[in-house]
């Protein structure tokens, strides 16, 4: 654990290739299978996030048509209304 802390403190100094090599050395030194499983899971999760670029299509189906109509109505009713007291 101490070496991971040291690695973190030197992270700003080292280039990415050096950091990867140090990280691999730390992984090779591990004997706890649970830690290895957690690291594998984290790596898979982060790679999925990296590969999946957000799209407007990700929002499809997030709200129902009824909710969308209600939102549209509220916007139309509220849009461009001038309240004299709001300017003070």
DSSP file (Angstrom, degrees, kcal/mol; ACC not computed):
  #  RESIDUE AA STRUCTURE BP1 BP2  ACC     N-H-->O    O-->H-N    N-H-->O    O-->H-N    TCO  KAPPA ALPHA  PHI   PSI    X-CA   Y-CA   Z-CA
    1    1 A X     >        0   0    0      0, 0.0     4,-1.8     0, 0.0     5,-0.1   0.000 360.0 360.0 360.0 -37.6    0.0    0.0    0.0
    2    2 A X  H  >  +     0   0    0      1,-0.2     4,-2.2     2,-0.2     5,-0.2   0.891 360.0  52.5 -61.1 -40.0    2.9    2.3    0.8
    3    3 A X  H  > S+     0   0    0      1,-0.2     4,-2.6     2,-0.2    -1,-0.2   0.846 105.2  54.8 -68.2 -31.9    4.3    1.9   -2.7
    4    4 A X  H  > S+     0   0    0      2,-0.2     4,-2.2     1,-0.2    -1,-0.2   0.893 108.1  50.1 -65.6 -37.9    0.9    2.8   -4.3
    5    5 A X  H  X S+     0   0    0     -4,-1.8     4,-2.1     2,-0.2    -2,-0.2   0.924 111.8  47.3 -63.8 -43.8    1.0    6.0   -2.3
    6    6 A X  H  X S+     0   0    0     -4,-2.2     4,-1.7     1,-0.2    -2,-0.2   0.903 109.9  53.2 -63.5 -40.6    4.5    6.8   -3.5
    7    7 A X  H  < S+     0   0    0     -4,-2.6     4,-0.5     1,-0.2    -1,-0.2   0.915 108.6  50.5 -60.1 -41.5    3.5    6.0   -7.0
    8    8 A X  H >< S+     0   0    0     -4,-2.2     3,-0.9     1,-0.2     4,-0.4   0.896 108.2  51.6 -63.6 -40.7    0.6    8.5   -6.7
    9    9 A X  H 3< S+     0   0    0     -4,-2.1     3,-0.3     1,-0.2    -1,-0.2   0.800 113.7  44.2 -69.2 -27.2    2.9   11.2   -5.4
   10   10 A X  T >X S+     0   0    0     -4,-1.7     4,-2.3     1,-0.2     3,-1.1   0.439  85.6  99.2 -92.0  -0.4    5.2   10.7   -8.3
   11   11 A X  T <4 S+     0   0    0     -3,-0.9    -1,-0.2    -4,-0.5    -2,-0.1   0.840  79.9  52.5 -57.5 -36.1    2.4   10.5  -10.8
   12   12 A X  T 34 S+     0   0    0     -4,-0.4    -1,-0.3    -3,-0.3    -2,-0.1   0.772 112.5  45.6 -71.6 -24.7    2.8   14.1  -11.9
   13   13 A X  T <4 S+     0   0    0     -3,-1.1    -2,-0.2    -4,-0.1    -1,-0.2   0.876 101.7  73.2 -85.2 -40.9    6.5   13.7  -12.5
   14   14 A X  S  < S-     0   0    0     -4,-2.3     2,-0.1     1,-0.1     0, 0.0  -0.405  80.0-121.1 -79.4 149.6    6.4   10.4  -14.5
   15   15 A X     >  -     0   0    0     -2,-0.1     4,-2.2     1,-0.1     5,-0.2  -0.374  35.9 -98.9 -79.4 169.7    5.2   10.0  -18.0
   16   16 A X  H  > S+     0   0    0      1,-0.2     4,-2.4     2,-0.2     5,-0.2   0.855 120.9  53.0 -62.2 -38.7    2.3    7.7  -18.8
   17   17 A X  H  > S+     0   0    0      2,-0.2     4,-2.1     1,-0.2    -1,-0.2   0.912 110.5  47.5 -65.0 -41.5    4.5    4.8  -20.0
   18   18 A X  H  > S+     0   0    0      2,-0.2     4,-2.3     1,-0.2    -2,-0.2   0.906 111.1  51.7 -64.9 -41.9    6.5    4.8  -16.8
   19   19 A X  H  X S+     0   0    0     -4,-2.2     4,-2.4     1,-0.2    -2,-0.2   0.906 108.7  51.1 -61.4 -42.0    3.4    5.0  -14.7
   20   20 A X  H  X S+     0   0    0     -4,-2.4     4,-2.7     2,-0.2    -1,-0.2   0.922 109.6  49.8 -61.7 -44.2    2.0    2.0  -16.5
   21   21 A X  H  X S+     0   0    0     -4,-2.1     4,-2.2     1,-0.2    -2,-0.2   0.915 111.7  47.9 -62.0 -43.5    5.1    0.0  -15.9
   22   22 A X  H  X S+     0   0    0     -4,-2.3     4,-2.0     2,-0.2    -1,-0.2   0.899 111.9  50.5 -63.5 -40.2    5.1    0.8  -12.2
   23   23 A X  H  X S+     0   0    0     -4,-2.4     4,-2.3     2,-0.2    -2,-0.2   0.917 109.0  50.8 -64.8 -43.4    1.4   -0.1  -12.0
   24   24 A X  H  X S+     0   0    0     -4,-2.7     4,-2.8     1,-0.2    -1,-0.2   0.901 108.4  53.1 -60.6 -41.5    2.0   -3.4  -13.7
   25   25 A X  H  X S+     0   0    0     -4,-2.2     4,-1.4     1,-0.2    -1,-0.2   0.902 108.6  49.8 -61.0 -40.6    4.8   -4.1  -11.2
   26   26 A X  H  X S+     0   0    0     -4,-2.0     4,-0.6     2,-0.2    -2,-0.2   0.912 111.5  48.5 -63.7 -42.6    2.4   -3.5   -8.4
   27   27 A X  H >< S+     0   0    0     -4,-2.3     3,-1.3     1,-0.2    -2,-0.2   0.913 108.4  53.7 -64.7 -42.8   -0.2   -5.8   -9.9
   28   28 A X  H 3< S+     0   0    0     -4,-2.8    -1,-0.2     1,-0.3    -2,-0.2   0.808 106.1  54.3 -61.9 -29.1    2.4   -8.5  -10.4
   29   29 A X  H 3< S+     0   0    0     -4,-1.4    -1,-0.3    -5,-0.2    -2,-0.2   0.615  87.6 105.5 -80.5 -12.5    3.4   -8.3   -6.7
   30   30 A X    <<  +     0   0    0     -3,-1.3     3,-0.0    -4,-0.6    -3,-0.0  -0.388  37.3 172.8 -70.4 144.3   -0.2   -8.8   -5.6
   31   31 A X        +     0   0    0     -2,-0.1     2,-0.8     1,-0.0    -1,-0.1   0.439  52.3  98.7-123.2  -9.6   -1.3  -12.1   -4.1
   32   32 A X     >  -     0   0    0      1,-0.2     4,-1.6     2,-0.0     3,-0.4  -0.720  56.7-161.8 -84.6 111.5   -4.8  -11.2   -3.0
   33   33 A X  H  > S+     0   0    0     -2,-0.8     4,-2.5     1,-0.2     5,-0.2   0.812  87.1  60.6 -65.0 -31.1   -7.2  -12.5   -5.7
   34   34 A X  H  > S+     0   0    0      2,-0.2     4,-2.2     1,-0.2    -1,-0.2   0.897 104.3  49.1 -64.1 -39.6  -10.0  -10.2   -4.5
   35   35 A X  H  > S+     0   0    0     -3,-0.4     4,-2.4     2,-0.2    -1,-0.2   0.914 110.9  50.3 -65.7 -41.6   -7.9   -7.1   -5.2
   36   36 A X  H  X S+     0   0    0     -4,-1.6     4,-2.5     1,-0.2    -2,-0.2   0.914 110.1  50.3 -62.6 -42.9   -7.1   -8.4   -8.7
   37   37 A X  H  X S+     0   0    0     -4,-2.5     4,-2.5     2,-0.2    -1,-0.2   0.901 110.6  49.8 -62.0 -41.0  -10.8   -9.0   -9.4
   38   38 A X  H  X S+     0   0    0     -4,-2.2     4,-2.6     2,-0.2    -2,-0.2   0.911 110.9  48.9 -64.4 -42.0  -11.6   -5.5   -8.3
   39   39 A X  H  X S+     0   0    0     -4,-2.4     4,-2.5     2,-0.2    -2,-0.2   0.904 111.3  50.0 -64.5 -40.5   -8.9   -4.0  -10.5
   40   40 A X  H  X S+     0   0    0     -4,-2.5     4,-2.5     2,-0.2    -2,-0.2   0.926 111.8  48.2 -62.0 -44.5  -10.2   -6.1  -13.4
   41   41 A X  H  X S+     0   0    0     -4,-2.5     4,-2.5     1,-0.2    -2,-0.2   0.907 111.7  49.2 -62.7 -42.6  -13.7   -4.9  -12.8
   42   42 A X  H  X S+     0   0    0     -4,-2.6     4,-2.6     2,-0.2     5,-0.2   0.914 111.0  50.1 -63.0 -43.5  -12.7   -1.3  -12.6
   43   43 A X  H  X S+     0   0    0     -4,-2.5     4,-2.3     2,-0.2    -2,-0.2   0.927 111.9  47.4 -61.6 -45.7  -10.7   -1.6  -15.8
   44   44 A X  H  X S+     0   0    0     -4,-2.5     4,-2.1     2,-0.2    -2,-0.2   0.924 113.0  49.3 -61.4 -44.6  -13.6   -3.1  -17.7
   45   45 A X  H  X S+     0   0    0     -4,-2.5     4,-2.1     1,-0.2    -2,-0.2   0.924 112.4  46.5 -61.7 -46.4  -16.0   -0.5  -16.3
   46   46 A X  H  X S+     0   0    0     -4,-2.6     4,-2.3     1,-0.2    -1,-0.2   0.864 110.8  52.7 -66.4 -36.3  -13.7    2.4  -17.3
   47   47 A X  H  X S+     0   0    0     -4,-2.3     4,-2.4    -5,-0.2    -1,-0.2   0.889 108.7  50.7 -66.9 -37.5  -13.1    1.0  -20.7
   48   48 A X  H  X S+     0   0    0     -4,-2.1     4,-1.9     2,-0.2    -2,-0.2   0.919 111.2  48.1 -63.7 -43.1  -16.8    0.7  -21.3
   49   49 A X  H  < S+     0   0    0     -4,-2.1    -2,-0.2     1,-0.2    -1,-0.2   0.901 112.9  48.7 -62.1 -41.1  -17.3    4.3  -20.2
   50   50 A X  H  < S+     0   0    0     -4,-2.3    -2,-0.2     1,-0.2    -1,-0.2   0.886 113.0  46.8 -67.0 -40.0  -14.4    5.4  -22.5
   51   51 A X  H  < S+     0   0    0     -4,-2.4     2,-0.9    -5,-0.1    -1,-0.2   0.800 100.0  74.9 -73.3 -29.6  -15.8    3.5  -25.5
   52   52 A X     <  -     0   0    0     -4,-1.9     2,-0.4    -5,-0.2    -1,-0.1  -0.749  68.2-165.0 -92.4 105.2  -19.3    4.7  -25.1
   53   53 A X        -     0   0    0     -2,-0.9    -3,-0.1     1,-0.1    -2,-0.0  -0.729  31.0-104.0 -87.3 135.6  -19.6    8.3  -26.2
   54   54 A X        -     0   0    0     -2,-0.4     2,-0.3     2,-0.0    -1,-0.1  -0.252  42.2-173.6 -60.9 144.3  -22.8   10.1  -25.1
   55   55 A X    >   -     0   0    0      1,-0.1     3,-1.5    -3,-0.0     4,-0.3  -0.951  39.1-119.0-136.1 154.8  -25.4   10.6  -27.7
   56   56 A X  G >  S+     0   0    0     -2,-0.3     3,-1.5     1,-0.3     4,-0.3   0.797 113.9  67.2 -62.0 -26.8  -28.7   12.4  -27.8
   57   57 A X  G >  S+     0   0    0      1,-0.3     3,-0.9     2,-0.2    -1,-0.3   0.690  83.3  72.6 -69.0 -17.7  -30.2    9.0  -28.5
   58   58 A X  G <  S+     0   0    0     -3,-1.5    -1,-0.3     1,-0.2    -2,-0.2   0.748  94.1  55.6 -65.1 -22.7  -29.2    7.9  -24.9
   59   59 A X  G X  S+     0   0    0     -3,-1.5     3,-2.2    -4,-0.3     4,-0.4   0.594  78.5 116.5 -87.2 -11.6  -32.0   10.2  -23.7
   60   60 A X  T <  S+     0   0    0     -3,-0.9    -3,-0.0    -4,-0.3     0, 0.0  -0.362  84.9  12.5 -60.4 130.9  -34.7    8.5  -25.8
   61   61 A X  T 3  S+     0   0    0      2,-0.3    -1,-0.3    -2,-0.1    -2,-0.1   0.470  90.9 116.6  83.2   1.0  -37.3    6.9  -23.5
   62   62 A X  S <  S+     0   0    0     -3,-2.2     2,-0.3     1,-0.1    -2,-0.1   0.911  83.1  26.1 -69.4 -41.3  -36.1    8.7  -20.4
   63   63 A X  S    S-     0   0    0     -4,-0.4    -2,-0.3     1,-0.0    -1,-0.1  -0.904  90.8-112.5-119.8 153.4  -39.4   10.5  -20.1
   64   64 A X     >  -     0   0    0     -2,-0.3     4,-2.2     1,-0.1     5,-0.2  -0.288  28.0-110.7 -77.4 166.3  -42.8    9.4  -21.3
   65   65 A X  H  > S+     0   0    0      1,-0.2     4,-2.4     2,-0.2     5,-0.2   0.874 120.4  54.6 -63.8 -37.1  -44.7   11.2  -24.0
   66   66 A X  H  > S+     0   0    0      2,-0.2     4,-2.1     1,-0.2    -1,-0.2   0.917 109.4  46.7 -62.5 -44.6  -47.2   12.4  -21.4
   67   67 A X  H  > S+     0   0    0      2,-0.2     4,-2.4     1,-0.2    -2,-0.2   0.883 111.7  51.7 -65.1 -38.5  -44.4   14.0  -19.3
   68   68 A X  H  X S+     0   0    0     -4,-2.2     4,-2.5     2,-0.2    -2,-0.2   0.904 109.6  49.2 -65.0 -41.6  -42.9   15.6  -22.4
   69   69 A X  H  X S+     0   0    0     -4,-2.4     4,-2.3     2,-0.2    -2,-0.2   0.902 111.2  49.8 -63.7 -41.3  -46.2   17.1  -23.4
   70   70 A X  H  X S+     0   0    0     -4,-2.1     4,-2.2     2,-0.2    -2,-0.2   0.915 111.7  48.5 -63.2 -43.1  -46.6   18.4  -19.9
   71   71 A X  H  X S+     0   0    0     -4,-2.4     4,-2.3     1,-0.2    -2,-0.2   0.910 110.8  50.7 -63.1 -43.2  -43.1   19.9  -19.9
   72   72 A X  H  X S+     0   0    0     -4,-2.5     4,-2.6     1,-0.2    -1,-0.2   0.902 109.9  50.7 -61.1 -42.1  -43.8   21.5  -23.3
   73   73 A X  H  X S+     0   0    0     -4,-2.3     4,-2.4     2,-0.2    -2,-0.2   0.918 110.2  48.9 -63.4 -44.2  -47.0   23.1  -22.0
   74   74 A X  H  X S+     0   0    0     -4,-2.2     4,-1.9     2,-0.2    -1,-0.2   0.906 112.6  48.6 -62.6 -41.9  -45.3   24.5  -19.0
   75   75 A X  H  X S+     0   0    0     -4,-2.3     4,-2.3     1,-0.2    -2,-0.2   0.931 112.0  48.3 -63.8 -45.9  -42.5   26.0  -21.1
   76   76 A X  H  < S+     0   0    0     -4,-2.6    -2,-0.2     1,-0.2    -1,-0.2   0.884 113.7  47.4 -63.1 -38.7  -45.0   27.5  -23.6
   77   77 A X  H  < S+     0   0    0     -4,-2.4    -1,-0.2     1,-0.2    -2,-0.2   0.834 120.0  37.9 -71.1 -32.2  -47.1   29.0  -20.8
   78   78 A X  H >< S+     0   0    0     -4,-1.9     3,-1.4    -5,-0.2    -2,-0.2   0.708  89.4 110.1 -92.5 -22.6  -44.1   30.5  -19.0
   79   79 A X  T 3< S-     0   0    0     -4,-2.3     3,-0.1     1,-0.3    -4,-0.0  -0.303  90.0  -1.4 -65.4 134.2  -42.0   31.6  -21.9
   80   80 A X  T 3  S+     0   0    0      1,-0.2     2,-0.4    -2,-0.0    -1,-0.3   0.703  86.6 150.4  61.8  25.0  -41.6   35.3  -22.5
   81   81 A X    <   -     0   0    0     -3,-1.4     2,-0.6     2,-0.0    -1,-0.2  -0.741  35.7-147.4 -84.1 134.3  -43.8   36.3  -19.6
   82   82 A X        -     0   0    0     -2,-0.4     2,-0.6    -3,-0.1     3,-0.1  -0.907  11.9-169.4-107.4 124.2  -42.8   39.6  -18.1
   83   83 A X    >   -     0   0    0     -2,-0.6     3,-1.5     1,-0.1     4,-0.5  -0.950  12.2-154.3-113.4 113.2  -43.2   40.2  -14.4
   84   84 A X  G >  S+     0   0    0     -2,-0.6     3,-0.9     1,-0.3     4,-0.2   0.805  92.4  57.0 -57.7 -32.8  -42.7   43.8  -13.5
   85   85 A X  G >  S+     0   0    0      1,-0.2     3,-1.1     2,-0.2    -1,-0.3   0.722  93.4  68.6 -74.1 -20.9  -41.7   43.0   -9.9
   86   86 A X  G <  S+     0   0    0     -3,-1.5    -1,-0.2     1,-0.2    -2,-0.2   0.694  90.8  62.7 -70.3 -18.4  -38.8   40.7  -11.1
   87   87 A X  G <         0   0    0     -3,-0.9    -1,-0.2    -4,-0.5    -2,-0.2   0.557 360.0 360.0 -85.5  -7.5  -36.9   43.6  -12.4
   88   88 A X    <         0   0    0     -3,-1.1    -1,-0.2    -4,-0.2    -2,-0.1   0.463 360.0 360.0 -90.1 360.0  -36.5   45.3   -9.1
